[in-house]
């Protein structure tokens, strides 16, 4: 009775795939977002340029 403690919450699981996307994964993800209509062509070009350091 006195020794009971509430259970600690489970830790948040890290994203699958090891965490930070690689430099090759990021442009592919941008392409997927553009194909789904979630990025305009201008947004896609700007994000790609940032990734590539242009």
mmCIF file of the C-alpha atoms, coordinates in Angstrom:
data_MODEL
# 
_entry.id   MODEL 
# 
loop_
_atom_site.group_PDB 
_atom_site.id 
_atom_site.type_symbol 
_atom_site.label_atom_id 
_atom_site.label_alt_id 
_atom_site.label_comp_id 
_atom_site.label_asym_id 
_atom_site.label_entity_id 
_atom_site.label_seq_id 
_atom_site.pdbx_PDB_ins_code 
_atom_site.Cartn_x 
_atom_site.Cartn_y 
_atom_site.Cartn_z 
_atom_site.occupancy 
_atom_site.B_iso_or_equiv 
_atom_site.pdbx_formal_charge 
_atom_site.auth_seq_id 
_atom_site.auth_comp_id 
_atom_site.auth_asym_id 
_atom_site.auth_atom_id 
_atom_site.pdbx_PDB_model_num 
ATOM 1  C CA . UNK A 1 1  ? 0.000  0.000  0.000   1.00 0.00 ? 1  UNK A CA 1 
ATOM 2  C CA . UNK A 1 2  ? 2.675  2.536  0.973   1.00 0.00 ? 2  UNK A CA 1 
ATOM 3  C CA . UNK A 1 3  ? 5.199  1.295  -1.598  1.00 0.00 ? 3  UNK A CA 1 
ATOM 4  C CA . UNK A 1 4  ? 2.938  1.859  -4.603  1.00 0.00 ? 4  UNK A CA 1 
ATOM 5  C CA . UNK A 1 5  ? 4.025  4.485  -7.099  1.00 0.00 ? 5  UNK A CA 1 
ATOM 6  C CA . UNK A 1 6  ? 2.338  5.430  -10.349 1.00 0.00 ? 6  UNK A CA 1 
ATOM 7  C CA . UNK A 1 7  ? 3.968  3.978  -13.411 1.00 0.00 ? 7  UNK A CA 1 
ATOM 8  C CA . UNK A 1 8  ? 6.216  6.367  -15.353 1.00 0.00 ? 8  UNK A CA 1 
ATOM 9  C CA . UNK A 1 9  ? 4.952  7.246  -18.830 1.00 0.00 ? 9  UNK A CA 1 
ATOM 10 C CA . UNK A 1 10 ? 6.492  5.389  -21.729 1.00 0.00 ? 10 UNK A CA 1 
ATOM 11 C CA . UNK A 1 11 ? 9.212  7.375  -23.486 1.00 0.00 ? 11 UNK A CA 1 
ATOM 12 C CA . UNK A 1 12 ? 8.302  8.842  -26.839 1.00 0.00 ? 12 UNK A CA 1 
ATOM 13 C CA . UNK A 1 13 ? 9.514  6.563  -29.591 1.00 0.00 ? 13 UNK A CA 1 
ATOM 14 C CA . UNK A 1 14 ? 12.092 8.074  -31.947 1.00 0.00 ? 14 UNK A CA 1 
ATOM 15 C CA . UNK A 1 15 ? 11.077 8.406  -35.577 1.00 0.00 ? 15 UNK A CA 1 
ATOM 16 C CA . UNK A 1 16 ? 11.605 5.306  -37.634 1.00 0.00 ? 16 UNK A CA 1 
ATOM 17 C CA . UNK A 1 17 ? 14.581 5.322  -39.943 1.00 0.00 ? 17 UNK A CA 1 
ATOM 18 C CA . UNK A 1 18 ? 17.119 6.475  -37.373 1.00 0.00 ? 18 UNK A CA 1 
ATOM 19 C CA . UNK A 1 19 ? 16.069 10.068 -36.748 1.00 0.00 ? 19 UNK A CA 1 
ATOM 20 C CA . UNK A 1 20 ? 17.450 12.822 -38.942 1.00 0.00 ? 20 UNK A CA 1 
ATOM 21 C CA . UNK A 1 21 ? 16.811 12.234 -42.633 1.00 0.00 ? 21 UNK A CA 1 
ATOM 22 C CA . UNK A 1 22 ? 19.915 11.936 -44.785 1.00 0.00 ? 22 UNK A CA 1 
ATOM 23 C CA . UNK A 1 23 ? 20.771 14.516 -47.403 1.00 0.00 ? 23 UNK A CA 1 
ATOM 24 C CA . UNK A 1 24 ? 19.489 12.094 -50.065 1.00 0.00 ? 24 UNK A CA 1 
ATOM 25 C CA . UNK A 1 25 ? 16.200 11.453 -48.253 1.00 0.00 ? 25 UNK A CA 1 
ATOM 26 C CA . UNK A 1 26 ? 15.280 15.120 -47.908 1.00 0.00 ? 26 UNK A CA 1 
ATOM 27 C CA . UNK A 1 27 ? 14.929 15.959 -51.637 1.00 0.00 ? 27 UNK A CA 1 
ATOM 28 C CA . UNK A 1 28 ? 12.933 12.765 -52.143 1.00 0.00 ? 28 UNK A CA 1 
ATOM 29 C CA . UNK A 1 29 ? 10.579 13.798 -49.337 1.00 0.00 ? 29 UNK A CA 1 
ATOM 30 C CA . UNK A 1 30 ? 10.220 17.255 -50.872 1.00 0.00 ? 30 UNK A CA 1 
ATOM 31 C CA . UNK A 1 31 ? 9.337  15.614 -54.187 1.00 0.00 ? 31 UNK A CA 1 
ATOM 32 C CA . UNK A 1 32 ? 6.666  13.514 -52.480 1.00 0.00 ? 32 UNK A CA 1 
ATOM 33 C CA . UNK A 1 33 ? 5.166  16.605 -50.862 1.00 0.00 ? 33 UNK A CA 1 
ATOM 34 C CA . UNK A 1 34 ? 5.136  18.428 -54.203 1.00 0.00 ? 34 UNK A CA 1 
ATOM 35 C CA . UNK A 1 35 ? 3.473  15.458 -55.946 1.00 0.00 ? 35 UNK A CA 1 
ATOM 36 C CA . UNK A 1 36 ? 0.805  15.386 -53.253 1.00 0.00 ? 36 UNK A CA 1 
ATOM 37 C CA . UNK A 1 37 ? 0.118  19.067 -53.865 1.00 0.00 ? 37 UNK A CA 1 
ATOM 38 C CA . UNK A 1 38 ? 1.344  20.106 -50.432 1.00 0.00 ? 38 UNK A CA 1 
ATOM 39 C CA . UNK A 1 39 ? 4.125  22.278 -51.885 1.00 0.00 ? 39 UNK A CA 1 
ATOM 40 C CA . UNK A 1 40 ? 3.892  24.642 -54.825 1.00 0.00 ? 40 UNK A CA 1 
ATOM 41 C CA . UNK A 1 41 ? 6.583  24.424 -57.481 1.00 0.00 ? 41 UNK A CA 1 
ATOM 42 C CA . UNK A 1 42 ? 8.060  27.644 -56.085 1.00 0.00 ? 42 UNK A CA 1 
ATOM 43 C CA . UNK A 1 43 ? 8.146  26.246 -52.527 1.00 0.00 ? 43 UNK A CA 1 
ATOM 44 C CA . UNK A 1 44 ? 9.703  23.025 -53.810 1.00 0.00 ? 44 UNK A CA 1 
ATOM 45 C CA . UNK A 1 45 ? 12.405 24.917 -55.746 1.00 0.00 ? 45 UNK A CA 1 
ATOM 46 C CA . UNK A 1 46 ? 13.202 27.158 -52.764 1.00 0.00 ? 46 UNK A CA 1 
ATOM 47 C CA . UNK A 1 47 ? 13.418 24.225 -50.325 1.00 0.00 ? 47 UNK A CA 1 
ATOM 48 C CA . UNK A 1 48 ? 15.570 22.213 -52.732 1.00 0.00 ? 48 UNK A CA 1 
ATOM 49 C CA . UNK A 1 49 ? 17.905 25.186 -53.200 1.00 0.00 ? 49 UNK A CA 1 
ATOM 50 C CA . UNK A 1 50 ? 18.250 25.531 -49.393 1.00 0.00 ? 50 UNK A CA 1 
ATOM 51 C CA . UNK A 1 51 ? 19.082 21.846 -49.061 1.00 0.00 ? 51 UNK A CA 1 
ATOM 52 C CA . UNK A 1 52 ? 21.640 21.951 -51.833 1.00 0.00 ? 52 UNK A CA 1 
ATOM 53 C CA . UNK A 1 53 ? 23.176 25.180 -50.574 1.00 0.00 ? 53 UNK A CA 1 
ATOM 54 C CA . UNK A 1 54 ? 22.449 27.063 -53.796 1.00 0.00 ? 54 UNK A CA 1 
# 
